[in-house]
């Protein structure tokens, strides 16, 4: 029997109160090797939705480049009057890394 393959990057959509919302699920390896795939996923969906929920869970690795990409996406979306919310579940080690890199608000507020 073949083991079920986990999809590390996924977008699901919904329509809440007339607002088209995308939930972007990111997991596993969030390293520079995956940067182009994640960026493409976000760029392809930026103009399709008015609200975004970005979920990070079951993260094995995360690079500062990915964190910068998330901030850039948030900044770009907000300039287009779109809403972005983060739901981040990281290990204590990853949280500490992000806090020491100056991204405390991303880890603590999940905004």
C-alpha positions as CSV (number, residue, x, y, z in Angstrom):
1,X,0.0,0.0,0.0
2,X,1.4,3.4,-1.0
3,X,2.0,5.9,1.7
4,X,-0.2,9.1,1.4
5,X,1.9,11.9,0.1
6,X,1.6,15.2,2.0
7,X,1.3,18.3,-0.1
8,X,3.5,21.0,1.4
9,X,1.9,24.0,-0.3
10,X,-1.8,24.3,-0.9
11,X,-4.4,27.0,-1.6
12,X,-8.1,26.6,-0.7
13,X,-10.7,29.2,-1.4
14,X,-14.0,30.3,0.2
15,X,-16.5,33.0,-0.1
16,X,-17.3,34.5,3.3
17,X,-19.9,37.3,3.3
18,X,-19.2,38.1,-0.3
19,X,-15.5,38.3,0.2
20,X,-13.3,35.9,-1.8
21,X,-10.8,34.4,0.7
22,X,-7.8,32.2,0.1
23,X,-6.2,30.0,2.7
24,X,-2.5,29.4,1.8
25,X,-1.1,26.4,3.7
26,X,2.7,26.1,3.9
27,X,4.5,23.3,5.6
28,X,7.6,21.1,5.6
29,X,10.6,22.6,3.9
30,X,10.3,26.4,3.7
31,X,13.9,27.0,2.5
32,X,15.4,29.0,-0.3
33,X,15.1,25.9,-2.5
34,X,11.3,26.3,-2.4
35,X,11.3,30.1,-2.7
36,X,10.3,30.3,-6.4
37,X,7.5,27.8,-5.9
38,X,6.0,29.6,-2.9
39,X,6.4,33.0,-4.6
40,X,4.7,31.8,-7.8
41,X,1.8,30.3,-5.6
42,X,1.4,33.7,-3.9
43,X,1.7,35.8,-7.1
44,X,-0.8,33.6,-9.0
45,X,-3.4,34.2,-6.3
46,X,-2.8,37.8,-5.3
47,X,-5.4,39.3,-7.7
48,X,-7.9,36.4,-7.4
49,X,-8.8,37.1,-3.7
50,X,-9.6,40.0,-1.4
51,X,-8.5,38.3,1.8
52,X,-5.7,35.8,2.7
53,X,-5.0,33.5,5.6
54,X,-1.5,32.2,5.5
55,X,-1.0,29.1,7.7
56,X,2.4,27.8,8.6
57,X,2.4,24.4,10.3
58,X,4.5,21.3,10.5
59,X,7.5,23.3,9.4
60,X,10.8,21.4,9.3
61,X,13.0,24.2,8.1
62,X,12.4,27.9,7.4
63,X,14.8,30.4,6.0
64,X,14.9,34.2,6.4
65,X,14.2,34.5,2.7
66,X,10.8,32.9,3.2
67,X,10.0,35.2,6.1
68,X,10.9,38.2,3.9
69,X,8.7,36.8,1.1
70,X,5.8,36.6,3.6
71,X,6.3,40.2,4.7
72,X,6.6,41.3,1.1
73,X,3.3,39.5,0.2
74,X,1.6,41.1,3.1
75,X,2.9,44.6,2.2
76,X,1.9,44.2,-1.5
77,X,-1.6,42.8,-0.6
78,X,-2.3,45.6,1.8
79,X,-1.3,48.2,-0.8
80,X,-4.0,46.7,-2.9
81,X,-6.5,47.0,0.0
82,X,-6.5,43.3,0.7
83,X,-6.4,41.7,4.1
84,X,-3.7,39.2,5.2
85,X,-3.7,37.2,8.4
86,X,-1.1,34.8,9.6
87,X,-1.6,31.6,11.6
88,X,1.8,30.4,12.5
89,X,2.7,27.3,14.4
90,X,6.4,26.8,14.8
91,X,8.8,25.0,17.1
92,X,10.4,27.0,19.9
93,X,13.7,26.8,18.0
94,X,12.2,28.4,14.9
95,X,10.4,31.1,17.0
96,X,13.6,32.0,18.7
97,X,15.4,32.2,15.4
98,X,12.7,34.6,14.0
99,X,12.7,36.7,17.2
100,X,16.5,37.1,17.1
101,X,16.2,38.1,13.4
102,X,13.8,40.9,14.3
103,X,10.6,39.3,13.3
104,X,9.0,39.1,16.8
105,X,5.7,40.6,15.7
106,X,5.2,37.8,13.1
107,X,5.8,35.1,15.7
108,X,3.9,36.6,18.6
109,X,1.0,38.5,17.0
110,X,0.2,36.2,14.1
111,X,-1.2,39.2,12.3
